[in-house]
Amino acid sequence: MRSATVGPPDGETISGAHLAGRRHSLRIEDLPHDELAQRVPGFHCPEDCVAVFEPEAGYLDVEECIRAHVDQAIAQGAVLQTGETVVGWSDEGNSVHVRTDKGDYRAEKLVITAGPWAIAILDDLGVPLEVLRKPLLWHPVRTDEYDASRGAPTFYFEMPAGNYYGFPSLDGRTLKLAEHSGGETVTDPLTVDRDLRISDVEPVARFLKEALPGVTPTPARHAVCMYTVTPDRHFIVDRHPGCNNVVIGTGFSGHGFKFTGVLGEALADLALDGSRNFPIEFLSLDRPSLRP
C-alpha cells in the first residue's frame, strides 16, 4: 500500500510529513505538482501545491483490528460487558465504582475512554472538549485507477477550502473519503443527525472534481461519525487530577485509532504502575492549550 499527501509547500500537512519522515526515518519522496499524476494515475495536484509520496504507508482494517484486540483481551482474562450504558462513576478511596443501566462494578483502577460521551462523563473537570459531526462518503469510481489492487494510495489533501482524506477502492466500485476539517458541533451524541445533507456533499464534490476527476461527485452511500476534539487537536492521556486511580484517554480528534496499540499501553502503564514510561507529557491535562 502507498500514501499520497498533498498541500502547500509551507503548509501544515507537507511540513508535518517531512517532520515525521525525519524523526522516524520514513522513506518518503517529494513530488512537484505536475508529477503526482505520473506516479499516481487519477490524482491531480493543484499548481500551488506539492506532494509527498510514501511507498510503504498503508491503512488499517478497523473491524479486523477491533476483533483482534478483543480476542487478545479475552485471551488475557478480560471480561467484556457490552450493550450497557454508563450512568456514572465515583471514587471510593481504595476502589472505583461504575454504575450502568444494568449493574454496578467496582475495581481498583478505572480507565475512562468515553469517546463523544467524555464531556458528560468528565464534566467535573471542565475539559474543553468539542464533539463534531463528521459525514463519511462512499463515491463511485469511473476507472480502475483508484483500485487498491492496482496500487492506488491512501490520500490526504490540504486544500484552501478544507482538508480531505480517503482510501483506495477496496471493492472496485466505490472509494471512501471525508472532510477532516470543519464539522458541526454536536450537543448530544445520542441525537446526532445521521441524515446526509446537501451541505455535506457539495464541498466533497468540489474537491473530487479538482483532485480526483475519475471519481463520481455524487455519493452512493454515507455514514456519520463523531470527532471528540481538543483545542490543539492533540489527545488527552493522563491521570484524573482528583482521583489517582482513574486514568483518562479522550480527545482523539478523528485520528486516534491508528495509535490504539501504543495508547492502550500508555493508559495501562498509568493505571497499573502510576508511572510515565512513555513521552506523553504533551498530552497531559494541564498543558497550556487546555487552560482557561
Secondary structure, DSSP 4 states (H G I P E B T S, - for coil): --EEEEE-TTSHHHHHHHHHHHHHT---EEEEGGGHHHHSTT----TT-EEEEETT-----HHHHHHHHHHHHHHTT-----S--EEEEEE-SSSEEEEESS-EEEES-EEE--GGGHHHHTTTTT---EEEEEEEEEEEBSSGGGBGGGTPPEEEEEETTEEEEE--BSSSSEEEEEE-S--EEPS-GGG---S--HHHHHHHHHHHHHH-TTB-SS-SEEEEEEEEE-TTS--EEEEETTEEEEEEEE--TT--GGGHHHHHHHHHHHHHH----SS-GGGSTTSGGG--
